Amino acid sequence: MMEEVLAQIRERKLVVGGLLGLVALVFIYLSFLQTDKPSESELLNSASSSLVSQSTAQEDYPSSSKEEADLVVDVKGAVQKEGVYQLPAGSRVDDAIRLAGGLTETADKKSINLAQKLSDGSVVYVASQGENISVISTSSATNPSDTSGVGTGKVNINRASVSELQTISGIGAKRAQDIIDYRESSGFFKSVEDLQKVSGIGQKTFDKIKEMITVD
């Protein structure tokens, strides 16, 4: 009888001991999680510090893409305020003329293509009514930066305006505009021979003017 009682006591001790051990393990596990998990305030502080660091980095290293994309052009002739102007990339002749205060009353609107895109360092010249454009082009031949390419004695068909294209023998206002339209829709000419792709300019016309033009 006594042995049975002692056996029951030992079994109960084993059960109680096992339960206590399990409780201890659970407690240790929960304590570990609580210690290892960052508090909500710590998370907020960390996120705030990260945002401040990113903001500081952006201020220290500002993007220069806008500055690199700016264009500088020289606007001359029949405009209100001649001068050198800075414009964003993709600007057109019309934008440059607006910066120069617009056209004067004597400006020859047919001498320019307002829709033509500008390139860095280009010259926008607006002729006056009755002005001899060919004389202007000849007098500017000593200026190597002229966008028409007359610095080499030839007209750059990739840069020239409508008025400059008309200085080429046999190229009138309509054909000059056709060249501009083709250039804007298809891109720059890769060679002078590509000019024959423009409607109305065949082999015969090209042979007459090929020594007067360049794409460089």
PyMOL CGO cylinders between C-alpha atoms (Angstrom):
from pymol import cmd
from pymol.cgo import CYLINDER

trace = [
    CYLINDER, 0.00, 0.00, 0.00, 2.77, 2.38, 0.98, 0.3, 1, 1, 1, 1, 1, 1,
    CYLINDER, 2.77, 2.38, 0.98, 4.69, 1.56, -2.19, 0.3, 1, 1, 1, 1, 1, 1,
    CYLINDER, 4.69, 1.56, -2.19, 1.69, 2.45, -4.35, 0.3, 1, 1, 1, 1, 1, 1,
    CYLINDER, 1.69, 2.45, -4.35, 1.35, 5.82, -2.62, 0.3, 1, 1, 1, 1, 1, 1,
    CYLINDER, 1.35, 5.82, -2.62, 5.04, 6.56, -3.13, 0.3, 1, 1, 1, 1, 1, 1,
    CYLINDER, 5.04, 6.56, -3.13, 4.80, 5.59, -6.80, 0.3, 1, 1, 1, 1, 1, 1,
    CYLINDER, 4.80, 5.59, -6.80, 1.88, 7.98, -7.32, 0.3, 1, 1, 1, 1, 1, 1,
    CYLINDER, 1.88, 7.98, -7.32, 3.80, 10.78, -5.61, 0.3, 1, 1, 1, 1, 1, 1,
    CYLINDER, 3.80, 10.78, -5.61, 6.81, 10.21, -7.89, 0.3, 1, 1, 1, 1, 1, 1,
    CYLINDER, 6.81, 10.21, -7.89, 4.59, 10.28, -10.98, 0.3, 1, 1, 1, 1, 1, 1,
    CYLINDER, 4.59, 10.28, -10.98, 3.00, 13.54, -9.87, 0.3, 1, 1, 1, 1, 1, 1,
    CYLINDER, 3.00, 13.54, -9.87, 6.44, 15.06, -9.27, 0.3, 1, 1, 1, 1, 1, 1,
    CYLINDER, 6.44, 15.06, -9.27, 7.48, 14.10, -12.79, 0.3, 1, 1, 1, 1, 1, 1,
    CYLINDER, 7.48, 14.10, -12.79, 4.34, 15.65, -14.28, 0.3, 1, 1, 1, 1, 1, 1,
    CYLINDER, 4.34, 15.65, -14.28, 4.73, 18.85, -12.24, 0.3, 1, 1, 1, 1, 1, 1,
    CYLINDER, 4.73, 18.85, -12.24, 8.42, 19.04, -13.12, 0.3, 1, 1, 1, 1, 1, 1,
    CYLINDER, 8.42, 19.04, -13.12, 7.65, 18.64, -16.80, 0.3, 1, 1, 1, 1, 1, 1,
    CYLINDER, 7.65, 18.64, -16.80, 5.03, 21.38, -16.68, 0.3, 1, 1, 1, 1, 1, 1,
    CYLINDER, 5.03, 21.38, -16.68, 7.40, 23.73, -14.86, 0.3, 1, 1, 1, 1, 1, 1,
    CYLINDER, 7.40, 23.73, -14.86, 10.10, 23.03, -17.43, 0.3, 1, 1, 1, 1, 1, 1,
    CYLINDER, 10.10, 23.03, -17.43, 7.70, 23.77, -20.29, 0.3, 1, 1, 1, 1, 1, 1,
    CYLINDER, 7.70, 23.77, -20.29, 6.61, 27.03, -18.66, 0.3, 1, 1, 1, 1, 1, 1,
    CYLINDER, 6.61, 27.03, -18.66, 10.26, 28.01, -18.22, 0.3, 1, 1, 1, 1, 1, 1,
    CYLINDER, 10.26, 28.01, -18.22, 11.01, 27.36, -21.90, 0.3, 1, 1, 1, 1, 1, 1,
    CYLINDER, 11.01, 27.36, -21.90, 8.00, 29.43, -23.00, 0.3, 1, 1, 1, 1, 1, 1,
    CYLINDER, 8.00, 29.43, -23.00, 9.07, 32.29, -20.72, 0.3, 1, 1, 1, 1, 1, 1,
    CYLINDER, 9.07, 32.29, -20.72, 12.64, 32.24, -22.06, 0.3, 1, 1, 1, 1, 1, 1,
    CYLINDER, 12.64, 32.24, -22.06, 11.38, 32.21, -25.65, 0.3, 1, 1, 1, 1, 1, 1,
    CYLINDER, 11.38, 32.21, -25.65, 9.03, 35.17, -25.09, 0.3, 1, 1, 1, 1, 1, 1,
    CYLINDER, 9.03, 35.17, -25.09, 11.79, 37.11, -23.33, 0.3, 1, 1, 1, 1, 1, 1,
    CYLINDER, 11.79, 37.11, -23.33, 14.10, 36.49, -26.29, 0.3, 1, 1, 1, 1, 1, 1,
    CYLINDER, 14.10, 36.49, -26.29, 11.51, 37.78, -28.76, 0.3, 1, 1, 1, 1, 1, 1,
    CYLINDER, 11.51, 37.78, -28.76, 10.82, 40.88, -26.71, 0.3, 1, 1, 1, 1, 1, 1,
    CYLINDER, 10.82, 40.88, -26.71, 14.52, 41.69, -26.40, 0.3, 1, 1, 1, 1, 1, 1,
    CYLINDER, 14.52, 41.69, -26.40, 15.32, 41.10, -30.09, 0.3, 1, 1, 1, 1, 1, 1,
    CYLINDER, 15.32, 41.10, -30.09, 12.31, 42.99, -31.52, 0.3, 1, 1, 1, 1, 1, 1,
    CYLINDER, 12.31, 42.99, -31.52, 12.87, 46.76, -31.98, 0.3, 1, 1, 1, 1, 1, 1,
    CYLINDER, 12.87, 46.76, -31.98, 10.33, 49.04, -30.37, 0.3, 1, 1, 1, 1, 1, 1,
    CYLINDER, 10.33, 49.04, -30.37, 7.91, 51.11, -32.43, 0.3, 1, 1, 1, 1, 1, 1,
    CYLINDER, 7.91, 51.11, -32.43, 9.73, 54.31, -31.48, 0.3, 1, 1, 1, 1, 1, 1,
    CYLINDER, 9.73, 54.31, -31.48, 13.03, 52.83, -32.61, 0.3, 1, 1, 1, 1, 1, 1,
    CYLINDER, 13.03, 52.83, -32.61, 11.51, 51.91, -35.99, 0.3, 1, 1, 1, 1, 1, 1,
    CYLINDER, 11.51, 51.91, -35.99, 10.14, 55.44, -36.42, 0.3, 1, 1, 1, 1, 1, 1,
    CYLINDER, 10.14, 55.44, -36.42, 13.48, 57.00, -35.49, 0.3, 1, 1, 1, 1, 1, 1,
    CYLINDER, 13.48, 57.00, -35.49, 15.30, 54.73, -37.93, 0.3, 1, 1, 1, 1, 1, 1,
    CYLINDER, 15.30, 54.73, -37.93, 12.92, 55.57, -40.78, 0.3, 1, 1, 1, 1, 1, 1,
    CYLINDER, 12.92, 55.57, -40.78, 13.19, 59.29, -40.03, 0.3, 1, 1, 1, 1, 1, 1,
    CYLINDER, 13.19, 59.29, -40.03, 17.00, 59.13, -40.03, 0.3, 1, 1, 1, 1, 1, 1,
    CYLINDER, 17.00, 59.13, -40.03, 16.95, 57.32, -43.37, 0.3, 1, 1, 1, 1, 1, 1,
    CYLINDER, 16.95, 57.32, -43.37, 14.74, 59.96, -44.97, 0.3, 1, 1, 1, 1, 1, 1,
    CYLINDER, 14.74, 59.96, -44.97, 16.93, 62.77, -43.65, 0.3, 1, 1, 1, 1, 1, 1,
    CYLINDER, 16.93, 62.77, -43.65, 20.04, 61.06, -45.02, 0.3, 1, 1, 1, 1, 1, 1,
    CYLINDER, 20.04, 61.06, -45.02, 18.46, 60.64, -48.46, 0.3, 1, 1, 1, 1, 1, 1,
    CYLINDER, 18.46, 60.64, -48.46, 17.31, 64.26, -48.51, 0.3, 1, 1, 1, 1, 1, 1,
    CYLINDER, 17.31, 64.26, -48.51, 20.78, 65.48, -47.52, 0.3, 1, 1, 1, 1, 1, 1,
    CYLINDER, 20.78, 65.48, -47.52, 22.40, 63.35, -50.19, 0.3, 1, 1, 1, 1, 1, 1,
    CYLINDER, 22.40, 63.35, -50.19, 20.09, 64.80, -52.85, 0.3, 1, 1, 1, 1, 1, 1,
    CYLINDER, 20.09, 64.80, -52.85, 20.93, 68.33, -51.72, 0.3, 1, 1, 1, 1, 1, 1,
    CYLINDER, 20.93, 68.33, -51.72, 24.67, 67.62, -51.69, 0.3, 1, 1, 1, 1, 1, 1,
    CYLINDER, 24.67, 67.62, -51.69, 24.58, 66.07, -55.15, 0.3, 1, 1, 1, 1, 1, 1,
    CYLINDER, 24.58, 66.07, -55.15, 21.94, 67.96, -57.18, 0.3, 1, 1, 1, 1, 1, 1,
    CYLINDER, 21.94, 67.96, -57.18, 21.12, 66.65, -60.63, 0.3, 1, 1, 1, 1, 1, 1,
    CYLINDER, 21.12, 66.65, -60.63, 22.91, 68.54, -63.36, 0.3, 1, 1, 1, 1, 1, 1,
    CYLINDER, 22.91, 68.54, -63.36, 20.89, 67.06, -66.22, 0.3, 1, 1, 1, 1, 1, 1,
    CYLINDER, 20.89, 67.06, -66.22, 18.84, 70.26, -66.63, 0.3, 1, 1, 1, 1, 1, 1,
    CYLINDER, 18.84, 70.26, -66.63, 21.95, 72.44, -66.78, 0.3, 1, 1, 1, 1, 1, 1,
    CYLINDER, 21.95, 72.44, -66.78, 23.58, 70.10, -69.26, 0.3, 1, 1, 1, 1, 1, 1,
    CYLINDER, 23.58, 70.10, -69.26, 20.49, 70.17, -71.46, 0.3, 1, 1, 1, 1, 1, 1,
    CYLINDER, 20.49, 70.17, -71.46, 20.30, 73.99, -71.75, 0.3, 1, 1, 1, 1, 1, 1,
    CYLINDER, 20.30, 73.99, -71.75, 20.88, 75.62, -75.13, 0.3, 1, 1, 1, 1, 1, 1,
    CYLINDER, 20.88, 75.62, -75.13, 22.60, 78.92, -75.79, 0.3, 1, 1, 1, 1, 1, 1,
    CYLINDER, 22.60, 78.92, -75.79, 21.67, 80.69, -79.03, 0.3, 1, 1, 1, 1, 1, 1,
    CYLINDER, 21.67, 80.69, -79.03, 22.47, 84.05, -80.62, 0.3, 1, 1, 1, 1, 1, 1,
    CYLINDER, 22.47, 84.05, -80.62, 19.39, 85.93, -81.86, 0.3, 1, 1, 1, 1, 1, 1,
    CYLINDER, 19.39, 85.93, -81.86, 20.05, 88.67, -84.41, 0.3, 1, 1, 1, 1, 1, 1,
    CYLINDER, 20.05, 88.67, -84.41, 18.37, 90.79, -87.05, 0.3, 1, 1, 1, 1, 1, 1,
    CYLINDER, 18.37, 90.79, -87.05, 14.82, 92.11, -87.06, 0.3, 1, 1, 1, 1, 1, 1,
    CYLINDER, 14.82, 92.11, -87.06, 13.96, 91.34, -83.42, 0.3, 1, 1, 1, 1, 1, 1,
    CYLINDER, 13.96, 91.34, -83.42, 13.20, 93.69, -80.55, 0.3, 1, 1, 1, 1, 1, 1,
    CYLINDER, 13.20, 93.69, -80.55, 16.23, 92.73, -78.44, 0.3, 1, 1, 1, 1, 1, 1,
    CYLINDER, 16.23, 92.73, -78.44, 19.22, 91.14, -80.12, 0.3, 1, 1, 1, 1, 1, 1,
    CYLINDER, 19.22, 91.14, -80.12, 21.39, 89.05, -77.84, 0.3, 1, 1, 1, 1, 1, 1,
    CYLINDER, 21.39, 89.05, -77.84, 22.50, 85.67, -76.55, 0.3, 1, 1, 1, 1, 1, 1,
    CYLINDER, 22.50, 85.67, -76.55, 19.76, 83.68, -74.84, 0.3, 1, 1, 1, 1, 1, 1,
    CYLINDER, 19.76, 83.68, -74.84, 19.60, 80.45, -72.84, 0.3, 1, 1, 1, 1, 1, 1,
    CYLINDER, 19.60, 80.45, -72.84, 16.72, 78.03, -73.50, 0.3, 1, 1, 1, 1, 1, 1,
    CYLINDER, 16.72, 78.03, -73.50, 15.83, 74.47, -72.46, 0.3, 1, 1, 1, 1, 1, 1,
    CYLINDER, 15.83, 74.47, -72.46, 16.59, 71.54, -74.75, 0.3, 1, 1, 1, 1, 1, 1,
    CYLINDER, 16.59, 71.54, -74.75, 13.99, 70.97, -77.44, 0.3, 1, 1, 1, 1, 1, 1,
    CYLINDER, 13.99, 70.97, -77.44, 13.28, 74.69, -77.87, 0.3, 1, 1, 1, 1, 1, 1,
    CYLINDER, 13.28, 74.69, -77.87, 12.42, 76.04, -81.30, 0.3, 1, 1, 1, 1, 1, 1,
    CYLINDER, 12.42, 76.04, -81.30, 13.15, 79.23, -83.21, 0.3, 1, 1, 1, 1, 1, 1,
    CYLINDER, 13.15, 79.23, -83.21, 9.82, 80.67, -82.06, 0.3, 1, 1, 1, 1, 1, 1,
    CYLINDER, 9.82, 80.67, -82.06, 10.90, 80.30, -78.40, 0.3, 1, 1, 1, 1, 1, 1,
    CYLINDER, 10.90, 80.30, -78.40, 14.15, 82.17, -79.03, 0.3, 1, 1, 1, 1, 1, 1,
    CYLINDER, 14.15, 82.17, -79.03, 12.39, 85.00, -80.84, 0.3, 1, 1, 1, 1, 1, 1,
    CYLINDER, 12.39, 85.00, -80.84, 9.88, 85.35, -78.00, 0.3, 1, 1, 1, 1, 1, 1,
    CYLINDER, 9.88, 85.35, -78.00, 12.77, 85.73, -75.54, 0.3, 1, 1, 1, 1, 1, 1,
    CYLINDER, 12.77, 85.73, -75.54, 14.18, 88.42, -77.81, 0.3, 1, 1, 1, 1, 1, 1,
    CYLINDER, 14.18, 88.42, -77.81, 10.94, 90.39, -77.49, 0.3, 1, 1, 1, 1, 1, 1,
    CYLINDER, 10.94, 90.39, -77.49, 9.39, 89.24, -80.74, 0.3, 1, 1, 1, 1, 1, 1,
    CYLINDER, 9.39, 89.24, -80.74, 9.76, 90.38, -84.34, 0.3, 1, 1, 1, 1, 1, 1,
    CYLINDER, 9.76, 90.38, -84.34, 9.95, 93.99, -85.43, 0.3, 1, 1, 1, 1, 1, 1,
    CYLINDER, 9.95, 93.99, -85.43, 7.41, 95.50, -87.82, 0.3, 1, 1, 1, 1, 1, 1,
    CYLINDER, 7.41, 95.50, -87.82, 9.92, 95.26, -90.67, 0.3, 1, 1, 1, 1, 1, 1,
    CYLINDER, 9.92, 95.26, -90.67, 10.79, 91.59, -90.11, 0.3, 1, 1, 1, 1, 1, 1,
    CYLINDER, 10.79, 91.59, -90.11, 10.43, 89.23, -93.06, 0.3, 1, 1, 1, 1, 1, 1,
    CYLINDER, 10.43, 89.23, -93.06, 8.53, 86.30, -91.54, 0.3, 1, 1, 1, 1, 1, 1,
    CYLINDER, 8.53, 86.30, -91.54, 9.22, 84.20, -94.62, 0.3, 1, 1, 1, 1, 1, 1,
    CYLINDER, 9.22, 84.20, -94.62, 12.94, 84.29, -93.88, 0.3, 1, 1, 1, 1, 1, 1,
    CYLINDER, 12.94, 84.29, -93.88, 12.66, 81.99, -90.85, 0.3, 1, 1, 1, 1, 1, 1,
    CYLINDER, 12.66, 81.99, -90.85, 11.09, 78.71, -89.85, 0.3, 1, 1, 1, 1, 1, 1,
    CYLINDER, 11.09, 78.71, -89.85, 9.51, 79.27, -86.43, 0.3, 1, 1, 1, 1, 1, 1,
    CYLINDER, 9.51, 79.27, -86.43, 9.02, 75.53, -85.93, 0.3, 1, 1, 1, 1, 1, 1,
    CYLINDER, 9.02, 75.53, -85.93, 12.68, 74.63, -86.47, 0.3, 1, 1, 1, 1, 1, 1,
    CYLINDER, 12.68, 74.63, -86.47, 14.41, 73.05, -83.46, 0.3, 1, 1, 1, 1, 1, 1,
    CYLINDER, 14.41, 73.05, -83.46, 17.44, 74.82, -82.04, 0.3, 1, 1, 1, 1, 1, 1,
    CYLINDER, 17.44, 74.82, -82.04, 20.87, 73.38, -81.33, 0.3, 1, 1, 1, 1, 1, 1,
    CYLINDER, 20.87, 73.38, -81.33, 23.43, 74.65, -78.84, 0.3, 1, 1, 1, 1, 1, 1,
    CYLINDER, 23.43, 74.65, -78.84, 25.52, 77.49, -80.24, 0.3, 1, 1, 1, 1, 1, 1,
    CYLINDER, 25.52, 77.49, -80.24, 23.23, 78.17, -83.20, 0.3, 1, 1, 1, 1, 1, 1,
    CYLINDER, 23.23, 78.17, -83.20, 22.42, 81.57, -84.68, 0.3, 1, 1, 1, 1, 1, 1,
    CYLINDER, 22.42, 81.57, -84.68, 18.88, 82.75, -85.35, 0.3, 1, 1, 1, 1, 1, 1,
    CYLINDER, 18.88, 82.75, -85.35, 18.89, 85.56, -87.90, 0.3, 1, 1, 1, 1, 1, 1,
    CYLINDER, 18.89, 85.56, -87.90, 15.67, 87.32, -88.86, 0.3, 1, 1, 1, 1, 1, 1,
    CYLINDER, 15.67, 87.32, -88.86, 15.95, 89.24, -92.11, 0.3, 1, 1, 1, 1, 1, 1,
    CYLINDER, 15.95, 89.24, -92.11, 14.16, 92.51, -92.71, 0.3, 1, 1, 1, 1, 1, 1,
    CYLINDER, 14.16, 92.51, -92.71, 11.73, 92.94, -95.60, 0.3, 1, 1, 1, 1, 1, 1,
    CYLINDER, 11.73, 92.94, -95.60, 13.63, 93.52, -98.84, 0.3, 1, 1, 1, 1, 1, 1,
    CYLINDER, 13.63, 93.52, -98.84, 16.94, 92.53, -97.27, 0.3, 1, 1, 1, 1, 1, 1,
    CYLINDER, 16.94, 92.53, -97.27, 19.45, 90.74, -99.52, 0.3, 1, 1, 1, 1, 1, 1,
    CYLINDER, 19.45, 90.74, -99.52, 19.90, 87.45, -97.68, 0.3, 1, 1, 1, 1, 1, 1,
    CYLINDER, 19.90, 87.45, -97.68, 22.68, 86.24, -99.97, 0.3, 1, 1, 1, 1, 1, 1,
    CYLINDER, 22.68, 86.24, -99.97, 24.82, 89.26, -99.02, 0.3, 1, 1, 1, 1, 1, 1,
    CYLINDER, 24.82, 89.26, -99.02, 24.29, 88.49, -95.34, 0.3, 1, 1, 1, 1, 1, 1,
    CYLINDER, 24.29, 88.49, -95.34, 25.38, 84.90, -95.79, 0.3, 1, 1, 1, 1, 1, 1,
    CYLINDER, 25.38, 84.90, -95.79, 28.49, 85.97, -97.70, 0.3, 1, 1, 1, 1, 1, 1,
    CYLINDER, 28.49, 85.97, -97.70, 29.47, 88.55, -95.10, 0.3, 1, 1, 1, 1, 1, 1,
    CYLINDER, 29.47, 88.55, -95.10, 29.13, 86.00, -92.33, 0.3, 1, 1, 1, 1, 1, 1,
    CYLINDER, 29.13, 86.00, -92.33, 31.38, 83.49, -94.08, 0.3, 1, 1, 1, 1, 1, 1,
    CYLINDER, 31.38, 83.49, -94.08, 34.25, 84.40, -91.76, 0.3, 1, 1, 1, 1, 1, 1,
    CYLINDER, 34.25, 84.40, -91.76, 32.24, 83.28, -88.74, 0.3, 1, 1, 1, 1, 1, 1,
    CYLINDER, 32.24, 83.28, -88.74, 32.93, 79.53, -88.22, 0.3, 1, 1, 1, 1, 1, 1,
    CYLINDER, 32.93, 79.53, -88.22, 30.17, 79.19, -85.67, 0.3, 1, 1, 1, 1, 1, 1,
    CYLINDER, 30.17, 79.19, -85.67, 27.43, 80.16, -88.10, 0.3, 1, 1, 1, 1, 1, 1,
    CYLINDER, 27.43, 80.16, -88.10, 24.89, 77.34, -88.18, 0.3, 1, 1, 1, 1, 1, 1,
    CYLINDER, 24.89, 77.34, -88.18, 24.45, 77.48, -91.95, 0.3, 1, 1, 1, 1, 1, 1,
    CYLINDER, 24.45, 77.48, -91.95, 27.95, 76.19, -92.48, 0.3, 1, 1, 1, 1, 1, 1,
    CYLINDER, 27.95, 76.19, -92.48, 28.99, 79.18, -94.63, 0.3, 1, 1, 1, 1, 1, 1,
    CYLINDER, 28.99, 79.18, -94.63, 32.25, 79.29, -92.68, 0.3, 1, 1, 1, 1, 1, 1,
    CYLINDER, 32.25, 79.29, -92.68, 33.44, 76.58, -95.08, 0.3, 1, 1, 1, 1, 1, 1,
    CYLINDER, 33.44, 76.58, -95.08, 31.91, 78.31, -98.10, 0.3, 1, 1, 1, 1, 1, 1,
    CYLINDER, 31.91, 78.31, -98.10, 29.04, 75.82, -98.09, 0.3, 1, 1, 1, 1, 1, 1,
    CYLINDER, 29.04, 75.82, -98.09, 25.55, 75.74, -96.61, 0.3, 1, 1, 1, 1, 1, 1,
    CYLINDER, 25.55, 75.74, -96.61, 24.99, 73.13, -93.90, 0.3, 1, 1, 1, 1, 1, 1,
    CYLINDER, 24.99, 73.13, -93.90, 21.71, 71.50, -94.91, 0.3, 1, 1, 1, 1, 1, 1,
    CYLINDER, 21.71, 71.50, -94.91, 21.38, 70.05, -91.39, 0.3, 1, 1, 1, 1, 1, 1,
    CYLINDER, 21.38, 70.05, -91.39, 21.49, 73.48, -89.73, 0.3, 1, 1, 1, 1, 1, 1,
    CYLINDER, 21.49, 73.48, -89.73, 20.43, 76.10, -92.24, 0.3, 1, 1, 1, 1, 1, 1,
    CYLINDER, 20.43, 76.10, -92.24, 17.17, 78.03, -91.92, 0.3, 1, 1, 1, 1, 1, 1,
    CYLINDER, 17.17, 78.03, -91.92, 14.75, 78.60, -94.77, 0.3, 1, 1, 1, 1, 1, 1,
    CYLINDER, 14.75, 78.60, -94.77, 16.42, 81.88, -95.66, 0.3, 1, 1, 1, 1, 1, 1,
    CYLINDER, 16.42, 81.88, -95.66, 19.88, 80.33, -95.62, 0.3, 1, 1, 1, 1, 1, 1,
    CYLINDER, 19.88, 80.33, -95.62, 18.81, 77.43, -97.82, 0.3, 1, 1, 1, 1, 1, 1,
    CYLINDER, 18.81, 77.43, -97.82, 17.53, 79.92, -100.37, 0.3, 1, 1, 1, 1, 1, 1,
    CYLINDER, 17.53, 79.92, -100.37, 21.07, 81.19, -100.85, 0.3, 1, 1, 1, 1, 1, 1,
    CYLINDER, 21.07, 81.19, -100.85, 21.76, 77.91, -102.69, 0.3, 1, 1, 1, 1, 1, 1,
    CYLINDER, 21.76, 77.91, -102.69, 21.40, 78.41, -106.43, 0.3, 1, 1, 1, 1, 1, 1,
    CYLINDER, 21.40, 78.41, -106.43, 18.13, 76.90, -107.67, 0.3, 1, 1, 1, 1, 1, 1,
    CYLINDER, 18.13, 76.90, -107.67, 16.55, 76.49, -104.21, 0.3, 1, 1, 1, 1, 1, 1,
    CYLINDER, 16.55, 76.49, -104.21, 13.50, 78.69, -103.74, 0.3, 1, 1, 1, 1, 1, 1,
    CYLINDER, 13.50, 78.69, -103.74, 11.28, 79.28, -100.72, 0.3, 1, 1, 1, 1, 1, 1,
    CYLINDER, 11.28, 79.28, -100.72, 9.10, 76.21, -101.30, 0.3, 1, 1, 1, 1, 1, 1,
    CYLINDER, 9.10, 76.21, -101.30, 11.99, 73.82, -101.86, 0.3, 1, 1, 1, 1, 1, 1,
    CYLINDER, 11.99, 73.82, -101.86, 13.81, 75.25, -98.83, 0.3, 1, 1, 1, 1, 1, 1,
    CYLINDER, 13.81, 75.25, -98.83, 10.74, 74.57, -96.70, 0.3, 1, 1, 1, 1, 1, 1,
    CYLINDER, 10.74, 74.57, -96.70, 10.55, 71.04, -98.13, 0.3, 1, 1, 1, 1, 1, 1,
    CYLINDER, 10.55, 71.04, -98.13, 14.12, 70.46, -96.94, 0.3, 1, 1, 1, 1, 1, 1,
    CYLINDER, 14.12, 70.46, -96.94, 13.27, 71.74, -93.45, 0.3, 1, 1, 1, 1, 1, 1,
    CYLINDER, 13.27, 71.74, -93.45, 10.13, 69.58, -93.29, 0.3, 1, 1, 1, 1, 1, 1,
    CYLINDER, 10.13, 69.58, -93.29, 12.04, 66.46, -94.35, 0.3, 1, 1, 1, 1, 1, 1,
    CYLINDER, 12.04, 66.46, -94.35, 14.78, 67.17, -91.82, 0.3, 1, 1, 1, 1, 1, 1,
    CYLINDER, 14.78, 67.17, -91.82, 12.31, 67.53, -88.96, 0.3, 1, 1, 1, 1, 1, 1,
    CYLINDER, 12.31, 67.53, -88.96, 10.37, 64.39, -89.86, 0.3, 1, 1, 1, 1, 1, 1,
    CYLINDER, 10.37, 64.39, -89.86, 13.28, 62.10, -90.80, 0.3, 1, 1, 1, 1, 1, 1,
    CYLINDER, 13.28, 62.10, -90.80, 16.23, 63.55, -88.90, 0.3, 1, 1, 1, 1, 1, 1,
    CYLINDER, 16.23, 63.55, -88.90, 19.53, 65.01, -90.04, 0.3, 1, 1, 1, 1, 1, 1,
    CYLINDER, 19.53, 65.01, -90.04, 20.97, 64.19, -93.46, 0.3, 1, 1, 1, 1, 1, 1,
    CYLINDER, 20.97, 64.19, -93.46, 23.81, 61.68, -93.13, 0.3, 1, 1, 1, 1, 1, 1,
    CYLINDER, 23.81, 61.68, -93.13, 25.36, 62.70, -96.44, 0.3, 1, 1, 1, 1, 1, 1,
    CYLINDER, 25.36, 62.70, -96.44, 24.78, 65.39, -99.06, 0.3, 1, 1, 1, 1, 1, 1,
    CYLINDER, 24.78, 65.39, -99.06, 23.44, 62.68, -101.37, 0.3, 1, 1, 1, 1, 1, 1,
    CYLINDER, 23.44, 62.68, -101.37, 20.52, 62.19, -98.95, 0.3, 1, 1, 1, 1, 1, 1,
    CYLINDER, 20.52, 62.19, -98.95, 19.19, 65.56, -100.11, 0.3, 1, 1, 1, 1, 1, 1,
    CYLINDER, 19.19, 65.56, -100.11, 17.80, 63.72, -103.15, 0.3, 1, 1, 1, 1, 1, 1,
    CYLINDER, 17.80, 63.72, -103.15, 15.29, 62.07, -100.80, 0.3, 1, 1, 1, 1, 1, 1,
    CYLINDER, 15.29, 62.07, -100.80, 13.52, 65.42, -100.56, 0.3, 1, 1, 1, 1, 1, 1,
    CYLINDER, 13.52, 65.42, -100.56, 10.58, 65.68, -102.94, 0.3, 1, 1, 1, 1, 1, 1,
    CYLINDER, 10.58, 65.68, -102.94, 11.44, 67.80, -105.97, 0.3, 1, 1, 1, 1, 1, 1,
    CYLINDER, 11.44, 67.80, -105.97, 15.22, 67.41, -105.75, 0.3, 1, 1, 1, 1, 1, 1,
    CYLINDER, 15.22, 67.41, -105.75, 16.38, 64.97, -108.38, 0.3, 1, 1, 1, 1, 1, 1,
    CYLINDER, 16.38, 64.97, -108.38, 19.77, 63.99, -109.74, 0.3, 1, 1, 1, 1, 1, 1,
    CYLINDER, 19.77, 63.99, -109.74, 19.94, 66.96, -112.10, 0.3, 1, 1, 1, 1, 1, 1,
    CYLINDER, 19.94, 66.96, -112.10, 19.26, 69.52, -109.37, 0.3, 1, 1, 1, 1, 1, 1,
    CYLINDER, 19.26, 69.52, -109.37, 21.59, 67.75, -106.96, 0.3, 1, 1, 1, 1, 1, 1,
    CYLINDER, 21.59, 67.75, -106.96, 24.47, 67.78, -109.45, 0.3, 1, 1, 1, 1, 1, 1,
    CYLINDER, 24.47, 67.78, -109.45, 24.14, 71.57, -109.71, 0.3, 1, 1, 1, 1, 1, 1,
    CYLINDER, 24.14, 71.57, -109.71, 24.21, 72.23, -105.97, 0.3, 1, 1, 1, 1, 1, 1,
    CYLINDER, 24.21, 72.23, -105.97, 26.27, 69.40, -104.46, 0.3, 1, 1, 1, 1, 1, 1,
    CYLINDER, 26.27, 69.40, -104.46, 29.40, 71.57, -104.32, 0.3, 1, 1, 1, 1, 1, 1,
    CYLINDER, 29.40, 71.57, -104.32, 27.48, 74.27, -102.43, 0.3, 1, 1, 1, 1, 1, 1,
    CYLINDER, 27.48, 74.27, -102.43, 26.24, 72.12, -99.54, 0.3, 1, 1, 1, 1, 1, 1,
    CYLINDER, 26.24, 72.12, -99.54, 27.60, 70.16, -96.60, 0.3, 1, 1, 1, 1, 1, 1,
    CYLINDER, 27.60, 70.16, -96.60, 26.33, 68.09, -93.68, 0.3, 1, 1, 1, 1, 1, 1,
    CYLINDER, 26.33, 68.09, -93.68, 29.36, 68.73, -91.41, 0.3, 1, 1, 1, 1, 1, 1,
]
cmd.load_cgo(trace, "trace")
